[in-house]
Structures are given as C-alpha cells and as structure tokens.
C-alpha cells in the first residue's frame, strides 16, 4: 500500500500529469455544460411548441363560439 501511495504522490507532482488531469477535468466540465445547455434549449423549444398548440386550440374554440352564439349560453 505504501508503494502505491508513493507512486501516486510522484505522479501528481509531475507537471505533465497535472496538465493532462487539468485538461481532462476541463473536458468533463465542458461536456456537462454542453449537455445542460442542450437540455435547456430543448425544454424551451418544447415549451414554445406547447404554447403554440394551446394558442391554436384557444383560437379554434373562440371561432366556434363566435360562429354559434346560441351554443355559448350555458343551461
């Protein structure tokens, strides 16, 4: 176990290793950021589509009610 700890310590002091680890960490962060952005954009697009469907439905209902005012009255 002690030799493994010593090997790890010698590796982490190596400048090239630290740079590679920094680049790996940055790549993981960039990937997570890109996925988060894609999710937010997809959600916004779906919300906009849903709003469009609801508005279209409301317009159809309003048109039908305007065409048939007698049916608009409730019993």
C-alpha positions in Angstrom: 0.0 0.0 0.0 2.8 2.4 0.9 4.4 1.9 -2.6 1.0 2.7 -4.2 0.7 5.9 -2.2 4.3 6.8 -3.1 3.7 6.2 -6.8 0.6 8.4 -6.7 2.4 11.2 -5.0 5.3 11.1 -7.5 2.7 11.1 -10.3 0.8 14.1 -9.0 3.9 16.2 -8.6 4.7 15.6 -12.3 3.8 18.8 -14.2 2.8 17.0 -17.4 0.5 14.7 -15.4 -1.2 17.7 -13.7 -1.7 19.4 -17.1 -3.3 16.3 -18.5 -5.5 16.0 -15.5 -6.5 19.7 -15.8 -7.3 19.2 -19.5 -9.4 16.1 -18.6 -11.3 17.9 -15.9 -12.0 20.8 -18.3 -13.2 18.5 -21.0 -15.6 16.8 -18.5 -16.8 20.3 -17.4 -17.3 21.4 -21.0 -19.3 18.3 -21.8 -21.5 18.7 -18.8 -22.1 22.4 -19.7 -22.9 21.5 -23.3 -25.4 18.8 -22.2 -27.0 21.3 -19.8 -27.4 23.9 -22.5 -28.9 21.4 -24.9 -31.4 20.3 -22.2 -32.4 23.9 -21.5 -32.8 24.7 -25.3 -34.8 21.5 -25.8 -37.1 22.4 -22.9 -37.5 26.0 -24.2 -38.4 24.6 -27.7 -40.9 22.1 -26.3 -42.5 24.9 -24.1 -42.8 27.2 -27.1 -44.4 24.4 -29.2 -46.8 23.6 -26.4 -47.8 27.3 -26.1 -48.4 27.4 -29.8 -50.7 24.3 -29.6 -52.6 25.8 -26.7 -53.0 29.2 -28.5 -54.2 27.4 -31.7 -56.7 25.4 -29.7 -58.0 28.5 -27.9 -58.4 30.3 -31.3 -60.4 27.4 -32.7 -62.7 27.4 -29.6 -63.2 31.2 -29.8 -64.0 30.9 -33.5 -66.6 28.2 -32.9 -68.2 30.1 -30.1 -68.4 33.2 -32.2 -70.0 31.3 -35.1 -72.6 29.7 -32.7 -73.5 32.2 -30.1 -76.6 30.2 -29.0 -74.4 27.3 -28.0 -72.3 29.6 -25.9 -75.1 30.0 -23.3 -75.0 27.5 -20.5 -78.2 25.9 -19.3 
